[in-house]
Amino acid sequence: MRKSIRKAVIRKSVESLDDLFQTFLSIKRAEGRAETTMQQYRDNFSFFMEFLEIHDIEPVIFEINRTVIREYVTYMREDWVRFDGHRFKSEKEKTVGLKPSTINTRLKTLRVLFKCLYEEELIETNPAQGVSGVREPQERIEILTTDELKRLLRVLDKRSYSEFRDYVLINLLIDGMARISETINLKIEDFDFNGYGRHSQQIRAFTFGAN
């Protein structure tokens, strides 16, 4: 079978968005994506499918284009009702419109999905290409002053293992500008102890415990 004919047969067999999405999940699972990421893909895809159902758009790939995706963005901004149908939420809590950050997160899943399918040659075009995200207002972030940071570090008793650990952690967060989730998940192999010379073994033992 010629290559072009084989591709046509493959595409014909995966016109369903559900089928394409399952293929996408298989690809991302093989790439080792975290389960939290996989669940986010599932959740965000289900929101898009819900939109298609509400607007009587058939869930097949040839019905999806930039216009549909932009209409989905507008729907999330102007029509989507928070807690709609929830038995225990008041009408006051059922606000209209999602936050820009939430819209962009849901849109990101569609971008990743269709880009992956296009690169795998499972779809002819990428319907999400060229669709811009929603502008997110910049939020003012309150930060500690230098004096407040010094006071925070002085509170910790460095003679105590746990408080010295926290002291090191805080300094790492300040100096490295790292996220707390990244920092607490650091492992021994993530560090180069050779650069500490004769103190490397003491630092390693104190930080991670004696082996």
C-alpha positions as CSV (number, residue, x, y, z in Angstrom):
1,M,0.0,0.0,0.0
2,R,1.4,3.4,-1.0
3,K,2.3,5.7,1.9
4,S,-0.3,8.4,0.9
5,I,-3.1,5.7,0.7
6,R,-2.0,4.3,4.1
7,K,-2.1,7.8,5.7
8,A,-5.6,8.4,4.3
9,V,-6.8,5.1,5.8
10,I,-5.3,6.0,9.2
11,R,-6.9,9.4,9.1
12,K,-10.3,8.0,8.1
13,S,-10.2,5.6,11.0
14,V,-9.5,8.4,13.6
15,E,-11.9,11.1,12.6
16,S,-13.6,10.9,16.1
17,L,-12.2,13.3,18.6
18,D,-12.5,10.7,21.3
19,D,-10.4,8.3,19.3
20,L,-7.8,10.9,18.5
21,F,-7.7,11.9,22.2
22,Q,-7.1,8.4,23.3
23,T,-4.2,8.1,20.8
24,F,-2.8,11.4,22.2
25,L,-3.0,10.0,25.7
26,S,-1.1,6.9,24.6
27,I,1.6,9.1,23.1
28,K,2.0,11.2,26.2
29,R,1.9,8.2,28.5
30,A,4.8,6.7,26.5
31,E,6.7,10.1,26.9
32,G,6.4,9.6,30.7
33,R,4.1,12.5,31.5
34,A,3.1,12.7,35.2
35,E,-0.4,11.4,36.1
36,T,-1.4,14.9,37.3
37,T,-0.6,16.2,33.8
38,M,-2.5,13.3,32.2
39,Q,-5.5,14.0,34.4
40,Q,-5.4,17.7,33.5
41,Y,-5.5,16.7,29.8
42,R,-8.6,14.5,30.5
43,D,-10.4,17.2,32.4
44,N,-9.7,20.0,29.9
45,F,-10.6,17.8,27.0
46,S,-13.9,17.0,28.7
47,F,-14.7,20.7,29.0
48,F,-14.2,21.2,25.3
49,M,-16.3,18.2,24.4
50,E,-19.1,19.6,26.7
51,F,-18.9,22.8,24.7
52,L,-19.3,21.0,21.4
53,E,-22.3,19.1,22.7
54,I,-24.0,22.3,24.0
55,H,-23.5,24.0,20.6
56,D,-24.5,20.9,18.5
57,I,-21.0,20.6,16.9
58,E,-20.2,17.0,15.9
59,P,-17.1,15.8,17.7
60,V,-15.1,14.9,14.6
61,I,-11.9,16.4,13.5
62,F,-13.1,17.9,10.3
63,E,-15.6,20.1,12.2
64,I,-12.9,21.6,14.4
65,N,-11.2,24.8,13.1
66,R,-9.8,28.1,14.5
67,T,-13.3,29.6,14.5
68,V,-14.7,26.8,16.7
69,I,-11.8,27.1,19.1
70,R,-12.2,30.9,19.3
71,E,-15.9,30.5,19.9
72,Y,-14.9,28.1,22.7
73,V,-12.7,30.8,24.2
74,T,-15.5,33.4,24.0
75,Y,-17.9,30.9,25.6
76,M,-15.5,30.4,28.5
77,R,-15.2,34.2,28.9
78,E,-18.8,35.2,28.5
79,D,-21.2,32.3,28.9
80,W,-19.7,29.6,31.1
81,V,-21.4,29.5,34.5
82,R,-19.4,28.5,37.5
83,F,-21.1,25.8,39.6
84,D,-23.9,25.6,37.1
85,G,-26.3,22.8,38.3
86,H,-24.5,22.4,41.6
87,R,-27.1,21.5,44.3
88,F,-25.3,23.2,47.2
89,K,-24.1,26.4,45.6
90,S,-26.1,29.7,45.9
91,E,-27.0,31.7,42.9
92,K,-24.6,34.4,44.1
93,E,-21.7,31.9,43.8
94,K,-22.7,30.9,40.2
95,T,-20.7,33.6,38.5
96,V,-20.4,33.9,34.7
97,G,-17.1,33.6,33.0
98,L,-13.8,31.9,33.8
99,K,-10.6,33.6,34.9
100,P,-8.2,34.3,32.1
101,S,-5.6,32.0,33.6
102,T,-8.1,29.1,33.7
103,I,-9.1,29.8,30.1
104,N,-5.5,29.7,29.0
105,T,-4.9,26.5,30.8
106,R,-7.8,24.8,29.1
107,L,-6.7,26.3,25.8
108,K,-3.2,25.0,26.3
109,T,-4.4,21.4,26.4
110,L,-6.0,21.9,23.0
111,R,-2.8,23.4,21.6
112,V,-0.8,20.4,22.9
113,L,-3.3,17.9,21.7
114,F,-3.7,19.2,18.1
115,K,0.0,20.0,17.7
116,C,0.8,16.4,18.7
117,L,-1.7,14.9,16.4
118,Y,-0.5,17.1,13.5
119,E,3.1,16.2,14.1
120,E,2.2,12.5,14.2
121,E,0.4,13.0,10.8
122,L,-2.9,11.9,12.2
123,I,-4.6,15.2,11.1
124,E,-4.1,17.3,8.0
125,T,-3.9,20.7,9.8
126,N,-3.6,22.0,13.3
127,P,-6.8,23.9,14.1
128,A,-5.4,25.5,17.2
129,Q,-2.4,27.1,15.4
130,G,-2.8,30.9,15.4
131,V,-5.4,31.0,18.2
132,S,-4.1,33.4,20.8
133,G,-4.7,33.1,24.5
134,V,-6.5,35.5,26.7
135,R,-4.6,38.5,28.1
136,E,-4.0,37.9,31.8
137,P,-3.9,41.0,34.1
138,Q,-0.7,41.3,36.1
139,E,-1.3,40.8,39.7
140,R,0.7,42.7,42.3
141,I,2.9,40.3,44.3
142,E,3.6,41.2,47.9
143,I,7.2,40.4,48.8
144,L,9.2,40.5,52.0
145,T,11.6,43.4,52.6
146,T,15.3,42.7,53.2
147,D,14.7,43.4,56.9
148,E,11.8,41.0,57.1
149,L,13.9,38.3,55.4
150,K,16.7,38.8,57.9
151,R,14.3,38.6,60.8
152,L,12.8,35.4,59.4
153,L,16.2,33.8,59.1
154,R,17.2,34.9,62.6
155,V,14.2,33.1,64.1
156,L,15.5,29.7,63.2
157,D,17.8,27.9,65.6
158,K,20.6,26.5,63.4
159,R,21.7,24.2,66.2
160,S,18.6,22.2,65.6
161,Y,18.6,19.8,62.6
162,S,15.1,20.6,61.5
163,E,15.5,24.3,61.9
164,F,18.9,24.3,60.1
165,R,17.3,22.3,57.3
166,D,14.6,25.0,57.1
167,Y,17.3,27.7,57.1
168,V,19.0,26.0,54.2
169,L,15.7,25.6,52.4
170,I,14.8,29.3,52.8
171,N,18.2,30.4,51.5
172,L,17.9,28.1,48.5
173,L,14.5,29.5,47.7
174,I,15.8,33.1,48.0
175,D,19.0,32.6,46.1
176,G,17.7,30.2,43.5
177,M,14.3,31.8,42.9
178,A,13.0,28.2,42.8
179,R,9.5,27.1,43.3
180,I,8.7,25.3,46.6
181,S,7.4,22.2,44.8
182,E,10.7,22.0,42.8
183,T,12.8,22.5,45.9
184,I,11.3,19.9,48.2
185,N,11.5,17.3,45.4
186,L,15.2,17.7,45.0
187,K,17.2,14.4,45.2
188,I,20.8,13.7,46.1
189,E,21.7,13.1,42.4
190,D,20.6,16.7,41.6
191,F,23.5,18.1,43.5
192,D,27.2,18.4,42.7
193,F,28.9,17.8,46.0
194,N,32.4,17.7,44.5
195,G,32.5,21.5,44.4
196,Y,32.5,21.7,48.2
197,G,35.9,20.1,48.6
198,R,36.6,18.6,52.1
199,H,33.3,19.7,53.4
200,S,31.2,17.8,50.8
201,Q,30.7,14.6,52.9
202,Q,29.6,16.6,56.0
203,I,27.1,18.7,53.9
204,R,25.8,15.6,52.2
205,A,25.3,13.8,55.5
206,F,23.7,16.8,57.3
207,T,21.4,17.6,54.4
208,F,20.2,14.1,53.4
209,G,21.1,12.0,56.4
210,A,24.0,9.6,56.8
211,N,24.0,6.6,54.3
